[in-house]
Amino acid sequence: MTGTKGGEMTSKAKKPAAARALRARNMTFCTLAGRDGSTLGLKTERGILDVARASRLFRIKGPADIHAVIEGADCAPLVKLAEKALSDKRGKSVLVPESRARFAPAVPRPGKIICVGLNYRQHAQETGNPIPPAPILFNKYNNTLVGHRGTIPLPVKVSSQFDYEVELVLVMGRTARDVPEDKALSYVFGYANGNDFSARDLMRVSSQLMLGKTCDGFAPLGPWVVSADQIADPQNLKIATYVNGERRQNSNTADMIYSCAQIVSYCSRHMTLSPGDIIYTGTPQGVILGYPPEKRVWLKAGDKVVTEVEKCGVLEVTLA
């Protein structure tokens, strides 16, 4: 049987108990884009397993997509498929090199996209804002989602002040309603890298942030969803942004004002969180908005923005 090493499927592991559904542990997922829609991908030591193609080749039915996995599908078939792909000479045909993969948004159909504003101490300071007395929540919609190596079409007819925001993203795995802080992380399926891309001038059109946060492509997400067991402490992850190779943000999730557990608990007191909902947990200092006005050079078409969250991989988008 296959096992996992650092979230990648390997060729040695104990056989799971046949009678029990195997949940996603020590697994790293993605969503692959294809001609006929998106499909589940599983990171292995020799590339990304295309689960749909592997299911057809080896006649083992695996989960259809990451939403099925998040909602509790048995992951034992994924282990079997990975074992086959890594040991069978035909397996090469269903293993996609990461460099050639076409990525869709890591979670393509979230029921909710919740975002937290001003959630890093140094970011609040750089923008001249006080520490919020409670998490500042806003939302995005599914039109904003874009995958790794995707393109953001800048809405230049209505905006000119485009900015990046690297963020740790929580992927909910269980229905959560009024959960206590000390149990909140048990409701999280996994973690991902996200970019809360923003149009600063549109954010100021009214008292609401929505216009500046919900343009097409303004929520890059991926490439991976890392199962929660692989991240023991989400409050100790390095986080960074690069623009055309120049580092702009460099911080740690330890600087969050409200922790991931506090955010989940707080949200769940006001609304039901469902499996597949995602939460962007805020960005650290270093955004363009935080520069003195005379030093702000907003992003433009042709720029390449790379965000990095420790253990969650590197997410790259190009502006057009």
N, C-alpha and C positions, 0 to 999 in steps of 0.2 A: 504493500500500500504506500501511497505517498503521504508525506507529512509536510511540515512547513518549517522554513528557516527564515526569520526576519520577514514574515509575511509572504514569502515566496514558496510555492509548492516544490517539494523535493522528492527523492525517490525511496525514502525509507520512513516507515511509521507503523505503529501498531494498528491492527484492524479495529475499527469502531464497533461497538455493540450493535448488532443487526436490528434489535427491536426498538432502538431509540433513535429519534430524529437527531441528526448531527447539526448543531448550530454553527454559525460562522465564527470560528476562533482562529487567530493567527493567520488570517486570510486577508489579502489585499485585492480589491476589485476595481474594475473600471467599466465604462460603457463604451463599446466600440461603435463607430458610425459605419453604416453600410448602405448599399443601394436600396435594400428593402427595409430600411429602418435600422434601429440600433439593437445591439445584442450584448449580452453579458460577457465580460472579460475577466479572467482570473490570472493574476501575476504569478509566474513560475520562474524557476531558475534559468530557463532557456527561452524566455519570451512570454507573451500573453496568450493564454489559452482562449481561443474563440469557442465559447461553450456551445453555441448553436451548431457550428460546423463539427465540433467534436462529438456532439450528441448524435448527429446523423451518421458520422463515420463509424463510431463504435457501438451504436444502437443502445446507448445508455441515456435516458432522458434526464437532463439537468434542468435547473431553474431557468425560466425564460428570460428573466432580466433581474437587475439588481433590486427592483422593488419586491419581487417574489422572495429574494433572499432576506431583505430587510423585514418582510412580513412573516418570516419564520419558516420558509421552505427548507426541507431536508437538504443539507449540504453534503451528505454522503456521496451522492452521484458526482458532485464536483471533485471529490477526492479520487473517486474511481476514474473519472475522465482524465484528470491530471496524471494519474499513475500510467494510464494507457498511453497518453501523449508522450510522456517522458521515456517510456520503455519500448513502445512499438515503433518499428521503422516508419510506419505511416504517420506517426505523430507530428512530424515536421510540417505536414500540410495544414495542421490546425493550430500551430504555434506562430504567432505573429511577432516579429522583432519589434521592440518598442519604438525604434527609430522609424519604422514604416507604418506604425499603427495610425489609424484615423480615429481620433477620440471625440465622442459626443460628451455633453455635460455628464459628470460622474453620476449624478442623480437626475435623470431627465424629466421626471414628472412629480416634483414635490407638491404636496397639497398646500403647503405654506412655505414662503420664504420670509423668515423673520430676521431683522437686522438690529444690531445694537449700536447706538451712536455714542461717541465720546466715552469709550470704555477703557481707555488707557490713560493713566495719570499724566504722562508726559505729553500725550496728544492733546488732552484738555488744556494743559498749560500753554502749548505752542499756539493754540488757536484762541487763547485769551478767554477760555470758558471756565467757570467754576466746576468743581467735582459734582456730578449729578447726584441728587439725593436718592434717586432710584434709577434703574436702567431706563435709558431712552430707547424706545422701540419704534421702528418703522418697518415697512415691508417693500418687497419687490414682487414682480410677477414672472411667470415662466418665460415670457418673451425676452427676458434679460439673460437667460442662461446661454452660455457658450462653453465649448470644451477646450481642452489643451490644444495648443497650436491653431486655435481658431482666430477669427477676425472680428473686431468690433467696428461696425460702420458708424463713424462719428456723425452726429446730427448737426452738421456745421451750419445749417440754415437757421437754427434756433439757439445755438450755443457755441462758445469758443473757449470755455474754461474747463478743460478736461483734466481729471486727476485720478490717481491710483490709490487703492487702499488694500493692502494685504491683510487677510483675516483667516483665523482658524474657524472652520465651519463644523458645526455639530450636525450629525445625521441621526434623527430620532429613530428608535427601533421598537418602542412599545408605546401604547396609549398612555398618556400622562395627564392626569387631572389632579391638581392640588397636591403635588408630591412634595415631601419634605426635602430640604437641602441635602441632608446626609444620605438620602437614597436616590437623588436626582440623576447621578451619572449612570446608575444601573438601567436607566431608560434610554441611554444613548447607544445606538448601534455601532457608530464609528465616527471617524474624523476625516476631514478633507481640507484642502487648500482652496481658498477663494479670494476673489478680488472684488471688493465693493466699489466698482468703477463709478465715478461721479462727475456730474456737470455742475460746477460750483455756482455759476450764474443762474442756472435754472433752479437750484435749491433756494435761491433768494427771491424768486418771483412772487411767492406768497409765504405765509407762515408755515406751510407744509413742505416737507422735503421731497415729496413724491416725484415731481417732474424731473428733478436732477438725479434721481436714482433708478428710474424705470425705463429708460430708453433701451432700445434693442441692443442686446449684447452686454449690458452693464453688470452682469453677474457671472464672470468666468468661474468655473468650478471644476476641479480635478487636478491631475488626471486620475487620482486614486481615491477610493474610500478605504481607509484602513480600519480593520475591525478594532473595536474599542479596547479589547484585551491587550493590544500591542502598545497602547499608550497609557502607562500606569498613572501619569500625572500630567493632565493637559495644561496645568499652570506652570510648566517648566519646559517650554518649547521655544527654540529659536525661530525668529520670523523676520523676513527681509523682502525688499523689493529692489529690482534693478531696472533702469530705463536705458536702453541701448548700451547695456553692459556696465553702467555706472550705478553703484549702490546708492539708493535713496532712503530706504528704511532699514533699520537694523536694531532689533529689540528682542524681547522675550515675553511670552504670555504671562510671566510673573508680574508684569506691570499692569495687568487688568485691574480695573476698579471692582467690577463684579465678576466673580469666577464663573466658570462654565456651569458648575452645580447651582450657584445662585441664580444664574440666568434661566436655566431650565425650570427651577422651582418657581421663580417669579412669573415666568410666562404661563406655567401650568395653573397658577392661581387665578389667572384671568381668562384663559382659553384652554380648550383641550388640545394637546399636542398629539399628533398621530404618527404612526410609522411612515417614514419617508419625508416628513417635514424637515426642513433644514434651517439652521440658525447661524447667521454670520455674527461673530462675537465681538466685532470692533477692530479698529486698526491702531497701531502705535504711531509714535511721532515720526516726522519725516515727510509728510504729505506736502504737496506744493502749496496748499492753502496755508500751511504753517510758516512759510517763508515770509520775510518782509515783502510788502507789496512791490517794491522796485526790483526784487529778485525772483519774482514768480514768472517762470516760463512754462506755460501750460503745454500739455501733451498735444501732439498733432499727428496727422496722417503720416504713416511710414514708421512711426515709433514702435519699438518692440518693448513690451512690458513683461517682466518675469517676476513672479512672486514665489516665495519659498517658505514653506512651513516644515520645520523639522519633523521627520518621520512620515510626512504626508506628500513629499515629492515637490517637484518644480512645475509650475503652471505658467505657460507662455502664451501671450496673445499679441497680435499685430493690429495696429490701428489703421483704418482706411477711411 
